[in-house]
């Protein structure tokens, strides 16, 4: 056998040996199967803190030890200059909150019960509203308006409802839109009387000036249960904004 043939035999033997070693040791591949040369030779992690070694196409782990995949519907939206946060429809809330004067004195904390069986934003019936705190009555300044009209040969006037969104707090067992209070880390049922189908935002201005906006999506007309949580001591300014109706009345809630 000449030298050239001997070299070919040796190269062939080396290739066969490398292939056999690779097939016998799949975990010798770098994680997750391919990557930068600096990771070459690192073993695939196989401890209890790692997902199963199913290779580069493994599914996202879904057992209790791993966080859920992010929901794209809940991702924050960018906001441009002069606009608030974006909702899922591309609409936005106002850049500033409602105008309202802080009460001069704070009432005592509510001693009434909190109904915790309702979900945030859940539609509830007028019967359930009455059971919680009696009937709600829209403020006199926003119940009706008298509108004049004219036509050929005559004219007249007519009342129509223009209540908009009404916002209520369950204080000492009764619905009110006046100043209320809870103890620190206390909860309170609040009620949104939505006058028409529209997209809803909640607004809360904390003591010290921090503002929290939340998009609730599209709400049908009717009563919707919400909650206030007293997570910071002092006055909280709370209101609802609708994409068609605009601002509700403001609730002032003090946290002791």
N, C-alpha and C positions, 0 to 999 in steps of 0.2 A: 504494500500500500504506500503510495507516494505521499509527500507532505501535504499536498492540496486536498487529497481525499480525507486524510486524517483530520484536517481542520474542519471540514464539512461535517464529519461524524461528531466531533466534539461540540460544535455549535448546535447540532440537532439534539444531542443529549442534554445540553443545558436548557434548551427550550422546553423539552418534555418534562424536565425536573421542575422548572418554574411553574408550568401549568398545573402539575400535580399538587404542588405546595399551595397554590392559590385556591384550588378546589377544596382542599382539606381544611383551610383556615379562612372562612368568609369574614370573620370578625377582625381580621388583620387589616381590612380596608379602612381608609380614613373616614371618619364620620363627617357628613352623612353619606359617604359613598364616593364623593369627589370633591375637590376643593383646592385651595392654594397649596403650593408646594411646601409651605412651612408646616402644614398639618400632616404631611406624608408620614405614614407609619403609625399614627396614633390609633389606639384601639377604639372601637365603637363602644360608647358608654353602656353599661349593662346593669348598673346598680338599681336599688329600689327607687331612687329619686329620678330615674330617667324613663322616658317612654320606651315601648318595646322596639327592638331592633329590626324594624321591617324595611329599612333602607330609605333612600331619599324620597320615595313617594308615599311615605307613611301618612296616615290620616292624623289630623289634629287630635290629641288625646282628649277624651270626654268623660273620664271617671271623676270622682269627687275630689281628687287631689289636684286638679287643674282648673284654672278659671275658664269660664265660657267664652266662646268666640264673640268678638264685639258685634253689636247690632248696628248696621249702617244707618238705621232710622234714628238712632240715638246719638249719632256723632254730632259734635258741635259744627255749626255753620259759621263761615266767615262773615264779618260785618264790615260794611263800607263806612266811610265818613258820613256822619249825619243819620245813620240808620241803626236800629237795634239789631238784636240777633235774628237770624232768619228762621222761619218755621218750614215745615215740609212742603208748603205750597209756594215758597218763594216770597211770601209776604213778610212783613216785619212790624214789630211794635214801635210806638213812638220813641224818640230819643230821650225824652224826659218824662217824669211821672206826673200825676195829677196835682193840681194846686189845692192845698188844704192846710188849715191852721191847727197846730198841735193844741190839744186841750190844756187848760191852765192847771188842772188837778187830776190826779189819777184815782179811780174808784178802787174799792177793795177787790181782791181776787175772787173769781167766780166760785161758788160752792155747789153749783149744779152738776148733774151727771154729764158724762161724755158718752155719746153713742158710738161705739167702736166697730159695730158690725158692718158699716157701710165702707165701700171703697172710695178712694179719692176720685172725685168727678162722677160718681155714680148718680144716675137719675133716680130720684125718689118721688113718690106721689104726694099730693097735697094732704092726704090722710096721714102719711108718715111725718110730714112737716108739722102738722097740727099736734100729733102725738109727742113730738120732741119739744116744741116750745110754743104751741098755739099758732093761730093764723098770722101771716105776715101781711103788712099793709105798706104799700109804696108811699114814699114821702109825698106830702101834698104838693111840693113844687114840681113833681115829675109824673103826676098821674094822668092828667088830661090837659089838652089845650083847646081853646076855642078858636076855630078858624072861620073866617068870613069868606063867602064866595058869592059870585054874581053870575047871572046868565041873562039872556035876552028877555026882557020883560019882567025881571024880578031879581031876587037875591036872598040871602039868608046866612045862617051860621051853623056850625056843627062841631061837636066835641069829638076828639079821637084820642086814643091811648098813645102816650109817648113816654112810657116809663123807662125804656132802655133797660140796661142790666141793673138789677137790684142786688145788693150785697148785705148779708146779715150775719150776726154772731149770736150764738146760743149762750146767753149770760144769765146765770142764776135761774135756769129753767125757762127762759123766755127769749124770743127772737128780738133783737134790737139792732139798730144801725148807729147807736150812740157809743160813747167811750166805754170800753170794757177792760177787764184785766184777768190775768191768770198768774199762778205762782210759777217760779222758775222751773223750767222743764215740764210745765203743765200743758195740757192740750185742750182745745176747744173746737166744737163743731162750728163751721161756718157754712153759709148757704148762698148759692148763686142762683138767682132767678133770671134765667137767660130768656130774653124776649124774642129771639129769632135764631135760626140756624146760622152759625158763623164760627170762625176760628177764634179761640180764646187764649189769652195770656193772663197770668197772674203777676202782680207787682207787689213787692215788699221792700220797704225802706227801713233799714235797721237803725238803732241808735248809733250815732257816729257817722251815718251817711252811706254805709254800704247798701247797694241796691241789688236785689235778686229778682230776675225775670224767669218765668217758666212757661213754656208753650204746652198747652193742653190739647192741641189739635182741634178738630171740628166737633162742636157741641150742638146738639139739637135743642129746640126750645124747651123750657121747663125748669124744674128745680134740680140742682146738682149739689150733692154733698161735697164739702171740702173740709180740711182741718187747718187750724193754726197751732203751731208748736212754739212754745216760749223758750227758745234756745239762747236768748241774750236779754239781760235785764235792761229795762227802759221802755220808751215808747216805740211801737212799730206802726208804720203807716202801710195799710194793706188795701189793695184795690184790684179790680178786674178790668181788663180791656178787651173789647170785642172788635173784630175786623170790620163789622158793619155798624154796630151801636156806639163804639167809642168807649169812654170811661164809665164805670159804675160810680156809685158813691164810695167814699173812703171810709174804711174802718180804722179807728185808732184803738190799739190794744196795748195795754201796759203789762210788762212782765216784772213781777216783784222778785 
